[in-house]
Amino acid sequence: MKKTRNENYPYYEHKKLKDFEEFLELNLETPERVAFFFRADNEIISRTYAEFYNDVKCAVNYISRKYGSETKVAIIDKNRYEWIVAFFAIILAGKVAVVIDHGLDSETIAKMMKKVEVREVLELDEILRESVREGDVEKMRENVQFVKTDPEETAAIFFTSGTTGFNKGVELSQKNMLSDAYGASSIFKPFGAAYSPLPFHHTFGFITAILMPFYYGVPACFSSSLKDVSKDMKMAKATTFFVVPAFIENFYKTILKTAKRTGSEKTLKAGLVLSRGLSKLGVDKRRKIFKSVLESFGGKVEWIICGGAPLDEKYVKWFRQIGIEVLNGYGITECSPVVSVNRNFYHRDGSIGQACRDVEVKIIDDEVCVRGDIVMRGYYGEASATKEVIRDGWFHTGDFGKIDEDGFIYITGRKKNLIILSNGENISPEAVEAEILKDEKVAEAVVFQEENRLKISIFPVEEYLGRREYFEKLVEKYNKSRPVNMQIAEVILRETEHEKNHSQKILRNKVGEK
């Protein structure tokens, strides 16, 4: 289906799957097609659907032999093909896959392992090498039996990002993850290869950017290191990228810097003016006008799915001018993770799209609440915390929002970030930040409360580092239209980016620290 008008249209149809064995066998009717491709030691490697299926079977055999009595096995490593194999193999060996960020310090990792009661960490260097040492590979594969488990029982534990407190272990079942793949794939389709630089320990980086392309039946490309993103984008030639806002902002800055360095700033600006003018006439020449820019993304990208944090609308509009549609979505680990996303040919700027198929979204006391098979089983070992967020069948996301007449959802703030002043006035810091971020000289902005006063921490774009007077005037202009108690009392100008977690979310609890 190829549409150009921004209007509603039917779901993309997909097969509903009951467990990971069915998922693994989904594309075996076309066994020689590429499932995954990636760079390893500067060599491009691909694995077909048949090869992946056989690799998982070998790994199941190895895991069953080595970890026979264990109920959980952890994966703690960087993005690599063996990571994907391990995730499937652990679950199909009848165990629970515990996913932990390998970039964390050893003390935090040990604390996480203790929290979810996992003792064994799978050595990814051994998973395929050791499994094939046992004898005849083909014979071994034939003898391997996947362990049948209840698809509604816990299959994996992912950790929340922990921006304000210690990470919780989120229990997801096969049914949770497969329901999310079905629901999200029904409203978005990549029409070609997909690429993501996101870490696998994040549900968006793995379930959405790796499992969903497999479900679509298109090749998935990933990066093992952030330093390879530029090379990998060109290599992937993907139609769809899956990223968080930090990447969008970096792409934007890189394009502008490159234009300035190569002396093509005026050409870029003229192209943007021409693109806007032709668009008003119903003529689309964007891919021709910005061919050289698009080549830096591999030349075929049409959609960038963005989630994980708020994204300034200005980036959506800017990238549209050069021929890339940035489709904002919304997900949360506790919902496997995708709740909503803008569609290929039906989207609304400023929104996080429409709810995925078979997912209900409702606003309860201004809070976005979710119901459906995508909602987690609970937080591991934290029954009271689970009851706090799952009430009367609805998962309470902690995000404030609204839904328009066409079902598009908008996030207006985060409940736990809400600032309550001494006079009882509630302030959503995200709303204030969004206004300040409209100024292109502001790279990052975080509003916080100290001594009953609103303060803002600003990290400027490179050219405006240290120019305090400019930002004080910007805040002064903002304050003029606000009542005294809602005005920003102080500007803190940073010389470095705000501290972030490995999902590139700003750690708000660190902002007010000296």
C-alpha positions as CSV (number, residue, x, y, z in Angstrom):
1,M,0.0,0.0,0.0
2,K,1.4,3.4,-0.9
3,K,-0.4,6.5,0.2
4,T,0.5,10.1,0.1
5,R,-2.4,11.8,1.8
6,N,-2.5,12.1,5.5
7,E,-5.8,10.2,6.2
8,N,-7.0,7.2,8.0
9,Y,-6.8,3.7,6.4
10,P,-7.2,0.1,7.5
11,Y,-4.8,-1.9,9.7
12,Y,-1.9,-3.8,8.1
13,E,-2.9,-7.5,8.5
14,H,-0.6,-9.9,10.3
15,K,-0.9,-13.4,11.8
16,K,-1.5,-13.7,15.5
17,L,1.1,-15.9,17.2
18,K,0.7,-17.8,20.4
19,D,4.4,-18.4,21.4
20,F,8.0,-17.8,20.5
21,E,8.3,-21.2,18.7
22,E,5.6,-20.0,16.2
23,F,7.4,-16.7,16.0
24,L,10.7,-18.4,15.2
25,E,9.1,-20.5,12.5
26,L,7.2,-17.5,11.0
27,N,9.5,-16.8,8.0
28,L,10.7,-20.4,7.3
29,E,8.6,-20.5,4.1
30,T,11.3,-18.2,2.7
31,P,14.3,-19.6,4.6
32,E,17.0,-18.0,2.4
33,R,15.8,-14.4,2.9
34,V,18.0,-12.2,5.2
35,A,16.7,-11.9,8.8
36,F,19.6,-9.8,10.3
37,F,22.7,-8.1,9.0
38,F,25.4,-6.3,10.9
39,R,29.0,-5.2,10.9
40,A,31.6,-7.3,12.8
41,D,35.3,-6.5,12.6
42,N,34.6,-4.3,9.6
43,E,32.9,-7.2,7.7
44,I,29.3,-7.1,6.8
45,I,27.6,-10.3,8.0
46,S,24.1,-11.5,7.3
47,R,22.0,-14.4,8.7
48,T,19.0,-15.8,6.9
49,Y,15.8,-16.9,8.6
50,A,16.9,-20.6,8.3
51,E,20.4,-19.9,9.7
52,F,18.9,-18.0,12.6
53,Y,16.4,-20.8,13.3
54,N,19.3,-23.4,13.4
55,D,21.5,-21.1,15.5
56,V,18.7,-20.9,18.1
57,K,18.2,-24.6,18.1
58,C,22.0,-25.1,18.7
59,A,21.9,-22.6,21.5
60,V,18.9,-24.2,23.1
61,N,20.8,-27.4,23.3
62,Y,23.8,-25.7,24.9
63,I,21.7,-23.8,27.4
64,S,19.7,-26.8,28.4
65,R,22.9,-28.8,29.1
66,K,24.8,-26.1,30.9
67,Y,22.0,-24.5,32.9
68,G,19.7,-27.4,33.4
69,S,18.6,-26.6,36.9
70,E,18.5,-22.8,36.6
71,T,15.2,-21.1,36.1
72,K,16.7,-17.8,35.0
73,V,19.8,-16.8,32.8
74,A,21.1,-13.3,32.4
75,I,22.3,-11.6,29.2
76,I,24.8,-8.8,29.9
77,D,26.6,-7.8,26.8
78,K,26.7,-5.3,24.0
79,N,24.5,-5.5,20.9
80,R,25.6,-8.5,18.8
81,Y,23.9,-11.3,16.8
82,E,24.6,-13.8,19.6
83,W,22.6,-11.6,22.0
84,I,19.5,-12.1,19.8
85,V,20.1,-15.9,19.5
86,A,20.5,-16.1,23.3
87,F,17.3,-14.3,24.1
88,F,15.2,-16.7,22.0
89,A,17.2,-19.8,23.2
90,I,16.9,-19.0,26.9
91,I,13.1,-18.7,26.5
92,L,12.8,-21.8,24.2
93,A,14.9,-23.8,26.7
94,G,12.1,-23.1,29.2
95,K,13.9,-20.5,31.2
96,V,13.5,-16.7,31.9
97,A,15.8,-14.3,30.1
98,V,17.0,-11.5,32.4
99,V,18.3,-8.5,30.4
100,I,20.8,-6.2,32.0
101,D,22.7,-3.2,30.6
102,H,26.3,-4.2,30.2
103,G,27.4,-0.6,30.6
104,L,26.5,-0.4,34.3
105,D,29.1,-0.6,37.0
106,S,29.6,-4.1,38.6
107,E,28.0,-3.1,41.9
108,T,24.7,-2.0,40.2
109,I,24.7,-5.2,38.0
110,A,25.2,-7.4,41.1
111,K,22.4,-5.5,42.8
112,M,20.1,-6.1,39.9
113,M,20.9,-9.8,39.7
114,K,20.2,-10.2,43.4
115,K,16.9,-8.2,43.0
116,V,15.5,-10.7,40.5
117,E,17.3,-13.8,41.9
118,V,19.4,-14.7,38.9
119,R,22.8,-16.4,39.4
120,E,24.0,-17.3,35.9
121,V,25.2,-15.0,33.2
122,L,25.3,-16.5,29.7
123,E,28.7,-16.1,28.0
124,L,27.8,-15.0,24.5
125,D,31.3,-15.9,23.1
126,E,30.5,-19.5,23.9
127,I,26.8,-19.8,22.9
128,L,27.3,-20.9,19.3
129,R,31.0,-22.0,19.5
130,E,30.4,-24.4,22.4
131,S,27.0,-25.7,21.2
132,V,28.4,-27.0,18.0
133,R,31.4,-28.8,19.6
134,E,29.1,-31.6,20.8
135,G,29.1,-33.5,17.5
136,D,27.3,-33.6,14.3
137,V,25.4,-30.3,14.0
138,E,22.6,-31.4,11.8
139,K,21.9,-34.4,14.0
140,M,22.0,-32.2,17.1
141,R,19.5,-29.8,15.6
142,E,17.1,-32.6,14.7
143,N,17.3,-33.9,18.3
144,V,16.7,-30.5,19.9
145,Q,13.2,-30.0,21.4
146,F,11.9,-26.6,22.4
147,V,10.5,-26.6,25.9
148,K,6.8,-25.8,26.0
149,T,5.9,-23.3,28.6
150,D,2.8,-21.3,29.3
151,P,3.0,-18.2,27.0
152,E,1.3,-16.2,29.8
153,E,4.0,-16.9,32.3
154,T,7.1,-14.7,32.7
155,A,9.5,-15.2,29.8
156,A,11.8,-12.2,30.2
157,I,12.7,-9.6,32.8
158,F,13.7,-6.1,31.5
159,F,14.6,-3.3,33.9
160,T,13.0,0.1,33.9
161,S,15.4,3.0,33.0
162,G,15.6,4.3,36.6
163,T,15.7,8.1,36.0
164,T,14.5,8.9,39.5
165,G,15.1,5.7,41.6
166,F,16.6,2.2,41.4
167,N,15.5,0.1,38.5
168,K,12.5,-2.3,38.8
169,G,12.5,-5.7,37.1
170,V,9.6,-5.8,34.7
171,E,8.2,-9.3,34.0
172,L,7.0,-9.8,30.4
173,S,5.5,-13.0,29.0
174,Q,5.6,-14.3,25.5
175,K,2.0,-13.2,25.1
176,N,2.9,-9.7,26.2
177,M,5.7,-9.3,23.7
178,L,3.9,-11.0,20.8
179,S,0.7,-9.0,21.4
180,D,2.8,-5.8,21.2
181,A,4.4,-7.0,18.0
182,Y,1.0,-7.7,16.5
183,G,-0.6,-4.5,17.7
184,A,2.3,-2.2,16.6
185,S,2.9,-3.9,13.3
186,S,-0.8,-3.5,12.4
187,I,-0.5,0.3,12.4
188,F,3.0,0.8,11.0
189,K,4.9,-1.0,8.2
190,P,8.5,-0.4,7.1
191,F,8.3,-1.4,3.4
192,G,11.9,-2.4,3.5
193,A,14.9,-3.0,5.8
194,A,14.9,-1.5,9.3
195,Y,17.9,-0.1,11.2
196,S,18.5,0.8,14.8
197,P,21.5,1.9,16.9
198,L,19.6,1.4,20.2
199,P,20.8,-1.0,22.9
200,F,19.1,-4.4,23.2
201,H,18.8,-4.1,27.0
202,H,16.1,-1.5,26.3
203,T,12.7,-2.9,25.3
204,F,12.4,-0.3,22.5
205,G,15.9,-1.3,21.2
206,F,15.1,-5.0,21.1
207,I,11.4,-5.8,21.1
208,T,10.5,-2.9,18.8
209,A,13.6,-2.5,16.6
210,I,14.7,-6.1,16.3
211,L,11.7,-8.4,17.0
212,M,9.1,-6.4,15.0
213,P,11.1,-6.2,11.8
214,F,11.4,-10.0,12.1
215,Y,7.6,-10.1,12.5
216,Y,7.2,-7.8,9.4
217,G,9.5,-10.2,7.5
218,V,12.0,-7.5,6.6
219,P,15.8,-7.5,7.4
220,A,16.9,-5.8,10.7
221,C,20.2,-4.1,10.9
222,F,21.8,-3.0,14.2
223,S,24.9,-1.2,15.5
224,S,27.2,-2.8,18.1
225,S,28.8,0.5,18.9
226,L,27.7,4.2,18.7
227,K,30.9,5.1,16.9
228,D,29.7,3.0,13.9
229,V,26.3,4.6,13.5
230,S,27.3,6.7,10.5
231,K,28.9,3.8,8.7
232,D,26.1,1.4,9.6
233,M,23.3,3.8,8.4
234,K,24.9,3.9,5.0
235,M,25.5,0.2,4.9
236,A,21.9,-0.7,6.0
237,K,20.1,1.4,3.3
238,A,17.0,1.0,5.5
239,T,13.6,2.6,4.8
240,T,12.9,2.8,8.6
241,F,15.1,3.9,11.6
242,F,14.2,3.3,15.2
243,V,15.8,5.9,17.5
244,V,15.3,8.1,20.6
245,P,15.2,11.9,20.4
246,A,18.9,12.3,21.1
247,F,19.7,10.7,17.7
248,I,17.2,13.0,15.9
249,E,18.8,16.1,17.5
250,N,22.3,14.8,16.6
251,F,21.3,14.0,13.0
252,Y,20.0,17.6,12.7
253,K,23.1,19.2,14.2
254,T,25.4,17.0,11.9
255,I,23.5,18.0,8.8
256,L,23.9,21.7,9.6
257,K,27.5,21.4,10.7
258,T,28.4,19.5,7.5
259,A,26.7,22.2,5.4
260,K,28.7,24.9,7.2
261,R,32.0,23.0,6.9
262,T,31.5,22.3,3.2
263,G,30.3,25.7,2.3
264,S,26.9,24.5,1.3
265,E,24.8,26.4,3.9
266,K,23.2,28.6,1.4
267,T,22.4,25.7,-0.9
268,L,20.7,23.8,2.0
269,K,18.6,26.9,3.0
270,A,17.6,27.5,-0.6
271,G,16.6,23.8,-0.9
272,L,14.4,24.1,2.2
273,V,12.7,27.2,0.8
274,L,12.2,25.4,-2.5
275,S,10.9,22.3,-0.8
276,R,8.3,24.3,1.2
277,G,7.2,26.2,-1.9
278,L,6.7,23.1,-4.1
279,S,4.9,21.3,-1.2
280,K,2.3,24.1,-1.2
281,L,1.8,23.4,-5.0
282,G,1.4,19.7,-4.4
283,V,4.8,18.9,-6.0
284,D,7.2,16.6,-4.1
285,K,10.9,16.9,-5.2
286,R,12.4,16.5,-1.8
287,R,14.3,13.3,-2.5
288,K,15.9,14.9,-5.5
289,I,16.7,18.2,-3.9
290,F,18.2,16.7,-0.8
291,K,19.8,13.6,-2.4
292,S,23.2,14.2,-0.9
293,V,21.8,14.7,2.6
294,L,19.7,11.5,2.3
295,E,22.7,9.5,1.1
296,S,24.3,10.1,4.5
297,F,21.4,8.0,5.9
298,G,21.8,5.3,3.3
299,G,19.6,6.9,0.6
300,K,16.4,5.0,1.2
301,V,15.1,6.2,4.6
302,E,11.5,7.4,4.6
303,W,10.5,7.0,8.2
304,I,12.1,7.5,11.6
305,I,10.2,6.0,14.5
306,C,11.1,8.0,17.6
307,G,10.2,7.2,21.2
308,G,11.7,7.0,24.7
309,A,11.4,10.7,25.5
310,P,9.6,13.9,24.4
311,L,10.6,15.2,20.9
312,D,10.4,18.8,19.9
313,E,7.9,19.3,17.1
314,K,10.4,21.5,15.2
315,Y,12.5,18.4,14.3
316,V,9.4,16.7,12.9
317,K,8.7,19.6,10.6
318,W,12.3,20.1,9.6
319,F,13.0,16.5,8.6
320,R,9.7,16.4,6.7
321,Q,11.1,19.2,4.5
322,I,14.0,17.0,3.4
323,G,11.9,13.9,2.8
324,I,11.9,12.0,6.0
325,E,8.8,11.6,8.1
326,V,9.6,11.4,11.8
327,L,6.8,9.4,13.5
328,N,6.7,9.9,17.2
329,G,5.5,7.1,19.3
330,Y,5.0,6.2,22.9
331,G,6.2,3.2,24.8
332,I,7.0,2.1,28.3
333,T,8.8,-1.1,29.5
334,E,5.7,-2.1,31.5
335,C,3.7,-2.3,28.2
336,S,6.1,-4.4,26.2
337,P,6.8,-1.5,25.2
338,V,4.8,0.1,22.4
339,V,1.5,1.7,23.4
340,S,1.0,4.0,20.4
341,V,2.7,5.4,17.3
342,N,1.9,7.7,14.4
343,R,1.2,5.7,11.2
344,N,3.1,5.8,7.9
345,F,0.4,7.8,6.1
346,Y,-1.8,9.0,9.0
347,H,0.0,11.2,11.6
348,R,-0.4,14.3,13.6
349,D,2.4,16.6,14.7
350,G,2.9,16.9,18.4
351,S,1.1,13.7,19.1
352,I,2.4,10.2,20.0
353,G,0.1,8.6,17.5
354,Q,-2.9,6.3,17.9
355,A,-3.1,3.3,20.2
356,C,-1.8,0.1,18.8
357,R,-4.3,-2.6,17.6
358,D,-6.1,-4.4,20.5
359,V,-4.8,-1.8,23.0
360,E,-7.1,0.5,25.0
361,V,-5.9,3.9,26.1
362,K,-8.0,6.0,28.5
363,I,-7.4,9.3,30.4
364,I,-8.2,8.8,34.1
365,D,-7.7,11.9,36.3
366,D,-5.6,13.4,33.5
367,E,-3.3,10.4,33.5
368,V,-2.7,8.1,30.4
369,C,-3.8,4.6,31.3
370,V,-3.5,1.4,29.3
371,R,-5.3,-1.9,29.1
372,G,-4.6,-4.9,27.0
373,D,-2.4,-8.0,26.6
374,I,0.7,-5.8,26.3
375,V,0.6,-4.9,30.0
376,M,3.3,-6.6,32.1
377,R,2.7,-9.3,34.6
378,G,4.2,-7.2,37.3
379,Y,7.4,-5.9,38.9
380,Y,9.5,-8.9,40.1
381,G,9.3,-9.2,43.9
382,E,7.4,-5.9,44.3
383,A,3.7,-6.7,44.7
384,S,2.9,-3.4,46.3
385,A,4.6,-1.4,43.6
386,T,2.7,-3.5,41.0
387,K,-0.6,-2.8,42.7
388,E,0.2,0.9,42.7
389,V,0.3,1.0,38.9
390,I,-2.2,-1.7,37.9
391,R,-5.6,-0.8,39.3
392,D,-9.0,-2.1,38.1
393,G,-7.3,-3.6,35.1
394,W,-5.7,-0.4,33.9
395,F,-1.9,0.3,33.9
396,H,-1.3,3.8,35.1
397,T,1.7,5.1,33.1
398,G,2.5,8.1,35.3
399,D,2.2,10.4,32.3
400,F,-0.4,13.2,31.9
401,G,-2.1,13.4,28.5
402,K,-5.1,13.9,26.4
403,I,-6.8,12.2,23.4
404,D,-8.3,14.1,20.5
405,E,-11.5,13.2,18.6
406,D,-9.5,11.1,16.1
407,G,-7.8,9.0,18.7
408,F,-4.4,10.8,18.6
409,I,-2.8,10.8,22.0
410,Y,-0.8,13.7,23.4
411,I,1.6,13.6,26.4
412,T,1.5,16.8,28.5
413,G,3.8,15.9,31.4
414,R,5.2,13.3,33.7
415,K,3.3,12.8,37.0
416,K,6.4,12.1,39.1
417,N,8.1,15.3,37.7
418,L,5.2,17.5,38.7
419,I,6.3,20.5,40.7
420,I,4.0,21.6,43.4
421,L,4.6,25.1,44.7
422,S,3.9,26.2,48.3
423,N,0.7,27.9,47.1
424,G,-0.6,24.6,45.8
425,E,0.0,25.5,42.1
426,N,1.0,22.5,40.0
427,I,3.7,23.0,37.3
428,S,4.5,20.6,34.6
429,P,8.3,21.1,34.0
430,E,8.0,19.5,30.5
431,A,5.5,22.3,29.4
432,V,7.9,25.0,30.5
433,E,10.9,23.2,28.9
434,A,9.0,22.8,25.6
435,E,8.5,26.6,25.4
436,I,12.2,27.3,26.0
437,L,13.3,24.6,23.6
438,K,11.5,26.3,20.8
439,D,14.6,28.6,20.7
440,E,17.1,26.8,18.4
441,K,20.0,28.0,20.6
442,V,18.9,25.7,23.4
443,A,20.1,22.1,23.1
444,E,18.7,20.9,26.4
445,A,16.6,22.4,29.1
446,V,15.5,21.0,32.5
447,V,13.2,22.9,34.9
448,F,13.3,22.0,38.6
449,Q,12.3,23.5,42.0
450,E,14.6,24.7,44.7
451,E,13.7,26.8,47.7
452,N,10.2,27.1,46.3
453,R,11.5,28.8,43.2
454,L,11.6,27.5,39.6
455,K,15.0,27.2,38.1
456,I,16.1,26.2,34.6
457,S,19.2,24.4,33.7
458,I,20.2,25.1,30.1
459,F,22.8,23.4,27.9
460,P,23.2,25.6,24.7
461,V,24.2,24.7,21.2
462,E,27.9,24.8,20.6
463,E,28.0,28.4,19.2
464,Y,26.2,29.8,22.3
465,L,28.2,28.2,25.1
466,G,28.8,30.7,27.8
467,R,26.5,33.4,26.4
468,R,24.6,33.8,29.6
469,E,23.1,37.2,28.6
470,Y,21.3,35.7,25.7
471,F,19.6,33.0,27.7
472,E,18.7,35.3,30.6
473,K,16.9,37.5,28.0
474,L,15.2,34.4,26.6
475,V,13.8,33.5,30.1
476,E,12.9,37.1,30.8
477,K,10.8,37.1,27.6
478,Y,9.2,33.8,28.7
479,N,8.4,35.3,32.2
480,K,6.6,38.3,30.9
481,S,3.5,36.4,29.9
482,R,3.4,34.3,33.2
483,P,2.1,35.0,36.7
484,V,4.9,35.7,39.3
485,N,4.6,32.3,41.0
486,M,5.1,30.5,37.6
487,Q,8.1,32.5,36.5
488,I,11.6,31.1,36.2
489,A,13.7,32.7,38.9
490,E,17.2,31.6,37.9
491,V,19.1,30.4,34.8
492,I,21.8,27.8,35.3
493,L,24.0,27.7,32.2
494,R,25.8,24.5,31.6
495,E,29.0,23.9,29.6
496,T,28.4,20.2,29.3
497,E,25.3,18.0,28.5
498,H,23.1,16.9,31.4
499,E,23.9,13.6,32.8
500,K,21.9,10.8,31.1
501,N,21.2,7.1,31.6
502,H,22.0,4.6,28.9
503,S,18.7,5.2,27.2
504,Q,19.7,8.8,26.7
505,K,17.1,10.1,29.2
506,I,18.2,13.0,31.3
507,L,18.6,12.1,35.0
508,R,16.4,14.8,36.6
509,N,17.4,13.9,40.1
510,K,20.9,14.9,39.2
511,V,20.1,18.3,37.8
512,G,19.8,20.2,41.0
513,E,23.0,18.8,42.4
514,K,25.9,21.3,42.7
